[in-house]
């Protein structure tokens, strides 16, 4: 009678017996960390410059998150416009920056 009894899990092994892709896990963590750091950079720049209303900052953050959709390339394009982000004074300024960056993104069509 052969019964499959699960033994102790060894590091680097999955439940099916194959090895985990540690590179995939590590690269995902690195991507997330880099993405977070760049968002933080954009959001800090957003608070610099002329005094901004909290509702304007909140609006800008929502527009930035909606535009970038967790894509590092889009967040990096926004970081290149950091001086423009610091000069934001109205919702129209936010929309103009998003539009100008969006035009530079190559389409996937």
Biopython code that builds the backbone (N, CA, C, O; Angstrom):
import numpy as np
from Bio.PDB.StructureBuilder import StructureBuilder

atoms = [
    (1, "UNK", "N", (0.837, -1.165, 0.000)),
    (1, "UNK", "CA", (0.000, 0.000, 0.000)),
    (1, "UNK", "C", (0.886, 1.233, 0.000)),
    (1, "UNK", "O", (1.588, 1.519, 0.969)),
    (2, "UNK", "N", (0.835, 1.946, -1.098)),
    (2, "UNK", "CA", (1.599, 3.186, -1.232)),
    (2, "UNK", "C", (0.700, 4.374, -0.932)),
    (2, "UNK", "O", (-0.244, 4.657, -1.670)),
    (3, "UNK", "N", (0.996, 5.049, 0.132)),
    (3, "UNK", "CA", (0.264, 6.281, 0.434)),
    (3, "UNK", "C", (1.229, 7.437, 0.294)),
    (3, "UNK", "O", (2.392, 7.361, 0.689)),
    (4, "UNK", "N", (0.715, 8.506, -0.278)),
    (4, "UNK", "CA", (1.530, 9.704, -0.387)),
    (4, "UNK", "C", (1.370, 10.517, 0.887)),
    (4, "UNK", "O", (0.305, 11.061, 1.177)),
    (5, "UNK", "N", (2.431, 10.579, 1.617)),
    (5, "UNK", "CA", (2.414, 11.344, 2.855)),
    (5, "UNK", "C", (3.304, 12.560, 2.640)),
    (5, "UNK", "O", (4.488, 12.423, 2.333)),
    (6, "UNK", "N", (2.733, 13.750, 2.802)),
    (6, "UNK", "CA", (3.574, 14.927, 2.606)),
    (6, "UNK", "C", (4.644, 15.000, 3.676)),
    (6, "UNK", "O", (4.370, 14.892, 4.871)),
    (7, "UNK", "N", (5.846, 15.183, 3.221)),
    (7, "UNK", "CA", (6.963, 15.317, 4.132)),
    (7, "UNK", "C", (7.219, 16.781, 4.439)),
    (7, "UNK", "O", (6.471, 17.655, 4.001)),
    (8, "UNK", "N", (8.252, 17.042, 5.173)),
    (8, "UNK", "CA", (8.565, 18.438, 5.481)),
    (8, "UNK", "C", (8.956, 19.181, 4.201)),
    (8, "UNK", "O", (9.636, 18.635, 3.332)),
    (9, "UNK", "N", (8.521, 20.410, 4.109)),
    (9, "UNK", "CA", (8.844, 21.217, 2.926)),
    (9, "UNK", "C", (10.274, 21.681, 3.011)),
    (9, "UNK", "O", (10.739, 22.169, 4.041)),
    (10, "UNK", "N", (10.953, 21.516, 1.909)),
    (10, "UNK", "CA", (12.323, 21.993, 1.833)),
    (10, "UNK", "C", (12.341, 23.340, 1.127)),
    (10, "UNK", "O", (11.539, 23.572, 0.222)),
    (11, "UNK", "N", (13.241, 24.229, 1.524)),
    (11, "UNK", "CA", (13.312, 25.521, 0.842)),
    (11, "UNK", "C", (13.589, 25.330, -0.640)),
    (11, "UNK", "O", (14.402, 24.491, -1.028)),
    (12, "UNK", "N", (12.913, 26.109, -1.458)),
    (12, "UNK", "CA", (13.137, 26.043, -2.898)),
    (12, "UNK", "C", (12.285, 25.003, -3.597)),
    (12, "UNK", "O", (12.427, 24.806, -4.803)),
    (13, "UNK", "N", (11.409, 24.339, -2.876)),
    (13, "UNK", "CA", (10.545, 23.322, -3.470)),
    (13, "UNK", "C", (9.090, 23.751, -3.373)),
    (13, "UNK", "O", (8.669, 24.333, -2.374)),
    (14, "UNK", "N", (8.337, 23.462, -4.407)),
    (14, "UNK", "CA", (6.904, 23.734, -4.365)),
    (14, "UNK", "C", (6.174, 22.487, -3.912)),
    (14, "UNK", "O", (6.784, 21.432, -3.740)),
    (15, "UNK", "N", (4.877, 22.604, -3.721)),
    (15, "UNK", "CA", (4.087, 21.456, -3.266)),
    (15, "UNK", "C", (4.100, 20.331, -4.281)),
    (15, "UNK", "O", (3.929, 19.171, -3.907)),
    (16, "UNK", "N", (4.300, 20.638, -5.567)),
    (16, "UNK", "CA", (4.321, 19.601, -6.594)),
    (16, "UNK", "C", (5.705, 18.997, -6.774)),
    (16, "UNK", "O", (5.880, 18.089, -7.586)),
    (17, "UNK", "N", (6.671, 19.477, -6.045)),
    (17, "UNK", "CA", (8.006, 18.906, -6.121)),
    (17, "UNK", "C", (8.965, 19.675, -7.011)),
    (17, "UNK", "O", (10.169, 19.425, -6.969)),
    (18, "UNK", "N", (8.466, 20.602, -7.815)),
    (18, "UNK", "CA", (9.333, 21.412, -8.675)),
    (18, "UNK", "C", (10.011, 22.516, -7.878)),
    (18, "UNK", "O", (9.625, 22.801, -6.744)),
    (19, "UNK", "N", (10.977, 23.108, -8.451)),
    (19, "UNK", "CA", (11.660, 24.199, -7.762)),
    (19, "UNK", "C", (10.995, 25.520, -8.094)),
    (19, "UNK", "O", (10.493, 25.713, -9.201)),
    (20, "UNK", "N", (10.996, 26.423, -7.135)),
    (20, "UNK", "CA", (10.434, 27.752, -7.355)),
    (20, "UNK", "C", (11.363, 28.563, -8.238)),
    (20, "UNK", "O", (12.568, 28.318, -8.291)),
    (21, "UNK", "N", (10.800, 29.502, -8.908)),
    (21, "UNK", "CA", (11.613, 30.416, -9.692)),
    (21, "UNK", "C", (11.954, 31.594, -8.791)),
    (21, "UNK", "O", (11.183, 32.548, -8.684)),
    (22, "UNK", "N", (13.081, 31.526, -8.163)),
    (22, "UNK", "CA", (13.460, 32.585, -7.241)),
    (22, "UNK", "C", (13.745, 33.876, -7.977)),
    (22, "UNK", "O", (13.513, 34.960, -7.441)),
    (23, "UNK", "N", (14.245, 33.777, -9.201)),
    (23, "UNK", "CA", (14.512, 34.975, -9.972)),
    (23, "UNK", "C", (13.217, 35.717, -10.260)),
    (23, "UNK", "O", (13.178, 36.945, -10.188)),
    (24, "UNK", "N", (12.159, 34.986, -10.584)),
    (24, "UNK", "CA", (10.864, 35.605, -10.847)),
    (24, "UNK", "C", (10.317, 36.298, -9.617)),
    (24, "UNK", "O", (9.787, 37.404, -9.722)),
    (25, "UNK", "N", (10.430, 35.683, -8.465)),
    (25, "UNK", "CA", (9.967, 36.283, -7.224)),
    (25, "UNK", "C", (10.784, 37.515, -6.886)),
    (25, "UNK", "O", (10.233, 38.541, -6.489)),
    (26, "UNK", "N", (12.085, 37.418, -7.041)),
    (26, "UNK", "CA", (12.962, 38.534, -6.727)),
    (26, "UNK", "C", (12.742, 39.690, -7.687)),
    (26, "UNK", "O", (12.692, 40.843, -7.257)),
    (27, "UNK", "N", (12.612, 39.410, -8.970)),
    (27, "UNK", "CA", (12.425, 40.498, -9.922)),
    (27, "UNK", "C", (11.076, 41.184, -9.704)),
    (27, "UNK", "O", (10.964, 42.391, -9.918)),
    (28, "UNK", "N", (10.061, 40.446, -9.288)),
    (28, "UNK", "CA", (8.770, 41.050, -8.970)),
    (28, "UNK", "C", (8.865, 41.978, -7.774)),
    (28, "UNK", "O", (8.256, 43.048, -7.761)),
    (29, "UNK", "N", (9.624, 41.573, -6.774)),
    (29, "UNK", "CA", (9.804, 42.423, -5.597)),
    (29, "UNK", "C", (10.603, 43.670, -5.951)),
    (29, "UNK", "O", (10.296, 44.761, -5.469)),
    (30, "UNK", "N", (11.614, 43.521, -6.779)),
    (30, "UNK", "CA", (12.428, 44.663, -7.198)),
    (30, "UNK", "C", (11.579, 45.629, -8.017)),
    (30, "UNK", "O", (11.652, 46.841, -7.814)),
    (31, "UNK", "N", (10.781, 45.108, -8.932)),
    (31, "UNK", "CA", (9.896, 45.950, -9.739)),
    (31, "UNK", "C", (8.950, 46.747, -8.847)),
    (31, "UNK", "O", (8.766, 47.949, -9.040)),
    (32, "UNK", "N", (8.353, 46.071, -7.875)),
    (32, "UNK", "CA", (7.425, 46.734, -6.966)),
    (32, "UNK", "C", (8.129, 47.824, -6.170)),
    (32, "UNK", "O", (7.582, 48.911, -5.987)),
    (33, "UNK", "N", (9.324, 47.543, -5.702)),
    (33, "UNK", "CA", (10.077, 48.525, -4.924)),
    (33, "UNK", "C", (10.451, 49.740, -5.781)),
    (33, "UNK", "O", (10.322, 50.878, -5.328)),
    (34, "UNK", "N", (10.906, 49.510, -6.994)),
    (34, "UNK", "CA", (11.267, 50.608, -7.893)),
    (34, "UNK", "C", (10.027, 51.420, -8.257)),
    (34, "UNK", "O", (10.084, 52.649, -8.297)),
    (35, "UNK", "N", (8.920, 50.753, -8.519)),
    (35, "UNK", "CA", (7.673, 51.431, -8.845)),
    (35, "UNK", "C", (7.224, 52.306, -7.680)),
    (35, "UNK", "O", (6.846, 53.461, -7.878)),
    (36, "UNK", "N", (7.265, 51.763, -6.471)),
    (36, "UNK", "CA", (6.871, 52.511, -5.280)),
    (36, "UNK", "C", (7.766, 53.733, -5.078)),
    (36, "UNK", "O", (7.274, 54.821, -4.777)),
    (37, "UNK", "N", (9.063, 53.559, -5.240)),
    (37, "UNK", "CA", (10.010, 54.665, -5.051)),
    (37, "UNK", "C", (9.759, 55.781, -6.060)),
    (37, "UNK", "O", (9.856, 56.958, -5.714)),
    (38, "UNK", "N", (9.442, 55.430, -7.286)),
    (38, "UNK", "CA", (9.183, 56.445, -8.301)),
    (38, "UNK", "C", (7.848, 57.153, -8.070)),
    (38, "UNK", "O", (7.746, 58.362, -8.279)),
    (39, "UNK", "N", (6.828, 56.414, -7.641)),
    (39, "UNK", "CA", (5.575, 57.073, -7.261)),
    (39, "UNK", "C", (5.830, 58.058, -6.127)),
    (39, "UNK", "O", (5.347, 59.190, -6.157)),
    (40, "UNK", "N", (6.581, 57.625, -5.142)),
    (40, "UNK", "CA", (6.890, 58.485, -3.996)),
    (40, "UNK", "C", (7.626, 59.743, -4.455)),
    (40, "UNK", "O", (7.361, 60.838, -3.961)),
    (41, "UNK", "N", (8.539, 59.583, -5.389)),
    (41, "UNK", "CA", (9.275, 60.719, -5.937)),
    (41, "UNK", "C", (8.319, 61.723, -6.598)),
    (41, "UNK", "O", (8.426, 62.928, -6.369)),
    (42, "UNK", "N", (7.396, 61.225, -7.407)),
    (42, "UNK", "CA", (6.426, 62.102, -8.080)),
    (42, "UNK", "C", (5.532, 62.783, -7.045)),
    (42, "UNK", "O", (5.267, 63.980, -7.152)),
    (43, "UNK", "N", (5.065, 62.034, -6.046)),
    (43, "UNK", "CA", (4.154, 62.604, -5.061)),
    (43, "UNK", "C", (4.843, 63.628, -4.162)),
    (43, "UNK", "O", (4.210, 64.592, -3.732)),
    (44, "UNK", "N", (6.115, 63.435, -3.877)),
    (44, "UNK", "CA", (6.855, 64.434, -3.099)),
    (44, "UNK", "C", (7.019, 65.705, -3.920)),
    (44, "UNK", "O", (6.841, 66.806, -3.399)),
    (45, "UNK", "N", (7.352, 65.565, -5.179)),
    (45, "UNK", "CA", (7.477, 66.736, -6.063)),
    (45, "UNK", "C", (6.144, 67.471, -6.175)),
    (45, "UNK", "O", (6.114, 68.695, -6.302)),
    (46, "UNK", "N", (5.060, 66.732, -6.127)),
    (46, "UNK", "CA", (3.736, 67.334, -6.220)),
    (46, "UNK", "C", (3.486, 68.289, -5.051)),
    (46, "UNK", "O", (2.813, 69.307, -5.213)),
    (47, "UNK", "N", (4.020, 67.965, -3.889)),
    (47, "UNK", "CA", (3.802, 68.805, -2.713)),
    (47, "UNK", "C", (4.766, 69.988, -2.651)),
    (47, "UNK", "O", (4.575, 70.888, -1.832)),
    (48, "UNK", "N", (5.778, 70.007, -3.485)),
    (48, "UNK", "CA", (6.717, 71.124, -3.525)),
    (48, "UNK", "C", (6.145, 72.247, -4.380)),
    (48, "UNK", "O", (5.126, 72.078, -5.049)),
    (49, "UNK", "N", (6.809, 73.383, -4.348)),
    (49, "UNK", "CA", (6.379, 74.504, -5.181)),
    (49, "UNK", "C", (5.339, 75.346, -4.479)),
    (49, "UNK", "O", (5.263, 75.359, -3.250)),
    (50, "UNK", "N", (4.530, 76.058, -5.269)),
    (50, "UNK", "CA", (3.520, 76.934, -4.664)),
    (50, "UNK", "C", (2.537, 76.132, -3.831)),
    (50, "UNK", "O", (2.300, 74.952, -4.086)),
    (51, "UNK", "N", (1.966, 76.793, -2.826)),
    (51, "UNK", "CA", (1.003, 76.123, -1.955)),
    (51, "UNK", "C", (-0.160, 75.588, -2.774)),
    (51, "UNK", "O", (-0.716, 76.273, -3.633)),
    (52, "UNK", "N", (-0.508, 74.343, -2.481)),
    (52, "UNK", "CA", (-1.595, 73.684, -3.203)),
    (52, "UNK", "C", (-2.649, 73.232, -2.209)),
    (52, "UNK", "O", (-2.340, 72.818, -1.091)),
    (53, "UNK", "N", (-3.873, 73.319, -2.632)),
    (53, "UNK", "CA", (-4.988, 72.848, -1.829)),
    (53, "UNK", "C", (-4.931, 71.316, -1.731)),
    (53, "UNK", "O", (-4.478, 70.649, -2.661)),
    (54, "UNK", "N", (-5.390, 70.772, -0.613)),
    (54, "UNK", "CA", (-5.371, 69.315, -0.448)),
    (54, "UNK", "C", (-6.201, 68.618, -1.514)),
    (54, "UNK", "O", (-5.846, 67.532, -1.971)),
    (55, "UNK", "N", (-7.296, 69.234, -1.908)),
    (55, "UNK", "CA", (-8.140, 68.614, -2.933)),
    (55, "UNK", "C", (-7.412, 68.571, -4.280)),
    (55, "UNK", "O", (-7.605, 67.633, -5.054)),
    (56, "UNK", "N", (-6.584, 69.568, -4.563)),
    (56, "UNK", "CA", (-5.812, 69.568, -5.803)),
    (56, "UNK", "C", (-4.752, 68.464, -5.781)),
    (56, "UNK", "O", (-4.546, 67.776, -6.781)),
    (57, "UNK", "N", (-4.087, 68.299, -4.649)),
    (57, "UNK", "CA", (-3.081, 67.236, -4.525)),
    (57, "UNK", "C", (-3.748, 65.869, -4.667)),
    (57, "UNK", "O", (-3.230, 64.988, -5.353)),
    (58, "UNK", "N", (-4.887, 65.700, -4.023)),
    (58, "UNK", "CA", (-5.619, 64.429, -4.123)),
    (58, "UNK", "C", (-6.048, 64.169, -5.562)),
    (58, "UNK", "O", (-5.929, 63.046, -6.053)),
    (59, "UNK", "N", (-6.543, 65.196, -6.238)),
    (59, "UNK", "CA", (-6.935, 65.068, -7.643)),
    (59, "UNK", "C", (-5.749, 64.660, -8.508)),
    (59, "UNK", "O", (-5.865, 63.774, -9.355)),
    (60, "UNK", "N", (-4.613, 65.307, -8.292)),
    (60, "UNK", "CA", (-3.415, 65.006, -9.076)),
    (60, "UNK", "C", (-2.951, 63.567, -8.835)),
    (60, "UNK", "O", (-2.576, 62.873, -9.779)),
    (61, "UNK", "N", (-2.973, 63.125, -7.599)),
    (61, "UNK", "CA", (-2.564, 61.747, -7.300)),
    (61, "UNK", "C", (-3.477, 60.740, -7.989)),
    (61, "UNK", "O", (-3.007, 59.746, -8.543)),
    (62, "UNK", "N", (-4.773, 60.997, -7.954)),
    (62, "UNK", "CA", (-5.718, 60.087, -8.614)),
    (62, "UNK", "C", (-5.500, 60.063, -10.124)),
    (62, "UNK", "O", (-5.543, 59.000, -10.744)),
    (63, "UNK", "N", (-5.270, 61.219, -10.709)),
    (63, "UNK", "CA", (-5.017, 61.285, -12.152)),
    (63, "UNK", "C", (-3.718, 60.570, -12.511)),
    (63, "UNK", "O", (-3.650, 59.864, -13.517)),
    (64, "UNK", "N", (-2.684, 60.756, -11.683)),
    (64, "UNK", "CA", (-1.391, 60.104, -11.932)),
    (64, "UNK", "C", (-1.534, 58.589, -11.831)),
    (64, "UNK", "O", (-1.034, 57.859, -12.686)),
    (65, "UNK", "N", (-2.216, 58.116, -10.789)),
    (65, "UNK", "CA", (-2.419, 56.669, -10.634)),
    (65, "UNK", "C", (-3.271, 56.113, -11.766)),
    (65, "UNK", "O", (-2.997, 55.025, -12.271)),
    (66, "UNK", "N", (-4.299, 56.850, -12.168)),
    (66, "UNK", "CA", (-5.153, 56.394, -13.257)),
    (66, "UNK", "C", (-4.416, 56.344, -14.578)),
    (66, "UNK", "O", (-4.626, 55.434, -15.380)),
    (67, "UNK", "N", (-3.558, 57.316, -14.806)),
    (67, "UNK", "CA", (-2.797, 57.350, -16.057)),
    (67, "UNK", "C", (-1.747, 56.252, -16.095)),
    (67, "UNK", "O", (-1.620, 55.544, -17.094)),
    (68, "UNK", "N", (-0.992, 56.107, -15.010)),
    (68, "UNK", "CA", (0.158, 55.198, -15.049)),
    (68, "UNK", "C", (-0.227, 53.723, -14.955)),
    (68, "UNK", "O", (0.483, 52.873, -15.493)),
    (69, "UNK", "N", (-1.325, 53.402, -14.292)),
    (69, "UNK", "CA", (-1.808, 52.020, -14.187)),
    (69, "UNK", "C", (-0.713, 51.029, -13.797)),
    (69, "UNK", "O", (-0.619, 49.941, -14.367)),
    (70, "UNK", "N", (0.102, 51.408, -12.834)),
    (70, "UNK", "CA", (1.189, 50.583, -12.295)),
    (70, "UNK", "C", (2.246, 50.221, -13.338)),
    (70, "UNK", "O", (2.945, 49.218, -13.193)),
    (71, "UNK", "N", (2.361, 51.024, -14.373)),
    (71, "UNK", "CA", (3.395, 50.800, -15.393)),
    (71, "UNK", "C", (4.582, 51.703, -15.084)),
    (71, "UNK", "O", (4.460, 52.927, -15.046)),
    (72, "UNK", "N", (5.707, 51.087, -14.868)),
    (72, "UNK", "CA", (6.912, 51.830, -14.509)),
    (72, "UNK", "C", (7.305, 52.824, -15.583)),
    (72, "UNK", "O", (7.745, 53.929, -15.262)),
    (73, "UNK", "N", (7.159, 52.463, -16.849)),
    (73, "UNK", "CA", (7.549, 53.368, -17.929)),
    (73, "UNK", "C", (6.769, 54.678, -17.869)),
    (73, "UNK", "O", (7.323, 55.745, -18.130)),
    (74, "UNK", "N", (5.493, 54.597, -17.526)),
    (74, "UNK", "CA", (4.675, 55.811, -17.449)),
    (74, "UNK", "C", (5.045, 56.649, -16.230)),
    (74, "UNK", "O", (5.054, 57.878, -16.304)),
    (75, "UNK", "N", (5.348, 56.001, -15.122)),
    (75, "UNK", "CA", (5.754, 56.750, -13.934)),
    (75, "UNK", "C", (7.088, 57.441, -14.190)),
    (75, "UNK", "O", (7.299, 58.570, -13.749)),
    (76, "UNK", "N", (7.985, 56.767, -14.900)),
    (76, "UNK", "CA", (9.275, 57.377, -15.226)),
    (76, "UNK", "C", (9.097, 58.591, -16.128)),
    (76, "UNK", "O", (9.832, 59.570, -16.001)),
    (77, "UNK", "N", (8.125, 58.537, -17.042)),
    (77, "UNK", "CA", (7.862, 59.708, -17.879)),
    (77, "UNK", "C", (7.380, 60.879, -17.031)),
    (77, "UNK", "O", (7.711, 62.030, -17.314)),
    (78, "UNK", "N", (6.611, 60.592, -16.010)),
    (78, "UNK", "CA", (6.154, 61.652, -15.122)),
    (78, "UNK", "C", (7.304, 62.213, -14.282)),
    (78, "UNK", "O", (7.338, 63.411, -14.004)),
    (79, "UNK", "N", (8.236, 61.361, -13.881)),
    (79, "UNK", "CA", (9.368, 61.867, -13.102)),
    (79, "UNK", "C", (10.233, 62.801, -13.932)),
    (79, "UNK", "O", (10.872, 63.703, -13.390)),
    (80, "UNK", "N", (10.256, 62.591, -15.238)),
    (80, "UNK", "CA", (11.018, 63.496, -16.104)),
    (80, "UNK", "C", (10.354, 64.872, -16.194)),
    (80, "UNK", "O", (10.996, 65.853, -16.571)),
    (81, "UNK", "N", (9.107, 64.937, -15.857)),
    (81, "UNK", "CA", (8.375, 66.210, -15.864)),
    (81, "UNK", "C", (8.239, 66.775, -14.456)),
    (81, "UNK", "O", (7.287, 67.504, -14.178)),
    (82, "UNK", "N", (9.167, 66.454, -13.565)),
    (82, "UNK", "CA", (9.034, 66.828, -12.160)),
    (82, "UNK", "C", (8.974, 68.339, -11.943)),
    (82, "UNK", "O", (8.280, 68.793, -11.033)),
    (83, "UNK", "N", (9.678, 69.129, -12.749)),
    (83, "UNK", "CA", (9.595, 70.576, -12.569)),
    (83, "UNK", "C", (8.201, 71.089, -12.918)),
    (83, "UNK", "O", (7.695, 72.006, -12.270)),
    (84, "UNK", "N", (7.579, 70.501, -13.938)),
    (84, "UNK", "CA", (6.204, 70.883, -14.272)),
    (84, "UNK", "C", (5.236, 70.454, -13.171)),
    (84, "UNK", "O", (4.279, 71.167, -12.865)),
    (85, "UNK", "N", (5.486, 69.299, -12.585)),
    (85, "UNK", "CA", (4.620, 68.803, -11.514)),
    (85, "UNK", "C", (4.701, 69.728, -10.305)),
    (85, "UNK", "O", (3.695, 69.964, -9.636)),
    (86, "UNK", "N", (5.886, 70.252, -10.023)),
    (86, "UNK", "CA", (6.021, 71.161, -8.887)),
    (86, "UNK", "C", (5.287, 72.480, -9.122)),
    (86, "UNK", "O", (4.902, 73.142, -8.158)),
    (87, "UNK", "N", (5.086, 72.870, -10.360)),
    (87, "UNK", "CA", (4.458, 74.155, -10.688)),
    (87, "UNK", "C", (2.942, 74.083, -10.850)),
    (87, "UNK", "O", (2.317, 75.073, -11.229)),
    (88, "UNK", "N", (2.353, 72.943, -10.574)),
    (88, "UNK", "CA", (0.907, 72.777, -10.722)),
    (88, "UNK", "C", (0.177, 73.746, -9.793)),
    (88, "UNK", "O", (0.516, 73.880, -8.617)),
    (89, "UNK", "N", (-0.838, 74.420, -10.350)),
    (89, "UNK", "CA", (-1.658, 75.345, -9.564)),
    (89, "UNK", "C", (-3.149, 75.067, -9.692)),
    (89, "UNK", "O", (-3.944, 75.561, -8.892)),
    (90, "UNK", "N", (-3.535, 74.278, -10.697)),
    (90, "UNK", "CA", (-4.964, 74.022, -10.906)),
    (90, "UNK", "C", (-5.156, 72.620, -11.498)),
    (90, "UNK", "O", (-4.197, 71.964, -11.905)),
    (91, "UNK", "N", (-6.402, 72.185, -11.533)),
    (91, "UNK", "CA", (-6.729, 70.888, -12.124)),
    (91, "UNK", "C", (-6.417, 70.877, -13.614)),
    (91, "UNK", "O", (-6.061, 69.840, -14.175)),
    (92, "UNK", "N", (-6.552, 72.027, -14.247)),
    (92, "UNK", "CA", (-6.227, 72.131, -15.670)),
    (92, "UNK", "C", (-4.744, 71.873, -15.918)),
    (92, "UNK", "O", (-4.369, 71.260, -16.917)),
    (93, "UNK", "N", (-3.899, 72.350, -14.989)),
    (93, "UNK", "CA", (-2.458, 72.084, -15.103)),
    (93, "UNK", "C", (-2.174, 70.592, -15.015)),
    (93, "UNK", "O", (-1.350, 70.065, -15.762)),
    (94, "UNK", "N", (-2.858, 69.915, -14.101)),
    (94, "UNK", "CA", (-2.693, 68.462, -13.944)),
    (94, "UNK", "C", (-3.092, 67.755, -15.228)),
    (94, "UNK", "O", (-2.363, 66.902, -15.735)),
    (95, "UNK", "N", (-4.259, 68.122, -15.750)),
    (95, "UNK", "CA", (-4.746, 67.488, -16.976)),
    (95, "UNK", "C", (-3.813, 67.753, -18.147)),
    (95, "UNK", "O", (-3.608, 66.875, -18.984)),
    (96, "UNK", "N", (-3.248, 68.946, -18.216)),
    (96, "UNK", "CA", (-2.329, 69.286, -19.305)),
    (96, "UNK", "C", (-1.051, 68.440, -19.232)),
    (96, "UNK", "O", (-0.557, 67.976, -20.260)),
    (97, "UNK", "N", (-0.521, 68.240, -18.032)),
    (97, "UNK", "CA", (0.685, 67.413, -17.884)),
    (97, "UNK", "C", (0.390, 65.976, -18.288)),
    (97, "UNK", "O", (1.177, 65.356, -19.004)),
    (98, "UNK", "N", (-0.737, 65.446, -17.834)),
    (98, "UNK", "CA", (-1.106, 64.071, -18.186)),
    (98, "UNK", "C", (-1.282, 63.945, -19.697)),
    (98, "UNK", "O", (-0.819, 62.976, -20.299)),
    (99, "UNK", "N", (-1.952, 64.922, -20.311)),
    (99, "UNK", "CA", (-2.145, 64.885, -21.768)),
    (99, "UNK", "C", (-0.812, 64.946, -22.507)),
    (99, "UNK", "O", (-0.600, 64.211, -23.471)),
    (100, "UNK", "N", (0.083, 65.820, -22.058)),
    (100, "UNK", "CA", (1.360, 65.965, -22.769)),
    (100, "UNK", "C", (2.226, 64.718, -22.634)),
    (100, "UNK", "O", (2.941, 64.354, -23.568)),
    (101, "UNK", "N", (2.167, 64.072, -21.495)),
    (101, "UNK", "CA", (2.937, 62.832, -21.300)),
    (101, "UNK", "C", (2.278, 61.704, -22.071)),
    (101, "UNK", "O", (2.962, 60.861, -22.651)),
    (102, "UNK", "N", (0.941, 61.684, -22.080)),
    (102, "UNK", "CA", (0.196, 60.616, -22.744)),
    (102, "UNK", "C", (0.454, 60.619, -24.255)),
    (102, "UNK", "O", (0.439, 59.563, -24.886)),
    (103, "UNK", "N", (0.685, 61.779, -24.826)),
    (103, "UNK", "CA", (0.952, 61.860, -26.255)),
    (103, "UNK", "C", (2.297, 61.243, -26.611)),
    (103, "UNK", "O", (2.503, 60.805, -27.743)),
    (104, "UNK", "N", (3.211, 61.210, -25.648)),
    (104, "UNK", "CA", (4.553, 60.677, -25.911)),
    (104, "UNK", "C", (4.626, 59.170, -25.739)),
    (104, "UNK", "O", (5.615, 58.548, -26.126)),
    (105, "UNK", "N", (3.579, 58.571, -25.156)),
    (105, "UNK", "CA", (3.572, 57.124, -24.940)),
    (105, "UNK", "C", (3.235, 56.440, -26.259)),
    (105, "UNK", "O", (2.188, 56.725, -26.840)),
    (106, "UNK", "N", (4.095, 55.541, -26.750)),
    (106, "UNK", "CA", (3.763, 54.834, -27.984)),
    (106, "UNK", "C", (2.579, 53.893, -27.751)),
    (106, "UNK", "O", (2.510, 53.218, -26.724)),
    (107, "UNK", "N", (1.669, 53.855, -28.689)),
    (107, "UNK", "CA", (0.508, 52.990, -28.543)),
    (107, "UNK", "C", (0.880, 51.552, -28.848)),
    (107, "UNK", "O", (1.863, 51.280, -29.537)),
    (108, "UNK", "N", (0.077, 50.635, -28.324)),
    (108, "UNK", "CA", (0.319, 49.210, -28.531)),
    (108, "UNK", "C", (-0.429, 48.672, -29.733)),
    (108, "UNK", "O", (-0.602, 47.460, -29.862)),
    (109, "UNK", "N", (-0.873, 49.548, -30.609)),
    (109, "UNK", "CA", (-1.671, 49.114, -31.769)),
    (109, "UNK", "C", (-0.808, 48.704, -32.909)),
    (109, "UNK", "O", (-1.318, 48.313, -33.960)),
]
sb = StructureBuilder()
sb.init_structure("model")
sb.init_model(0)
sb.init_chain("A")
sb.init_seg("    ")
for serial, (resi, resn, name, xyz) in enumerate(atoms, 1):
    if name == "N":
        sb.init_residue(resn, " ", resi, " ")
    sb.init_atom(name, np.array(xyz, "f"), 0.0, 1.0, " ", f" {name:<3s}", serial, name[0])
structure = sb.get_structure()
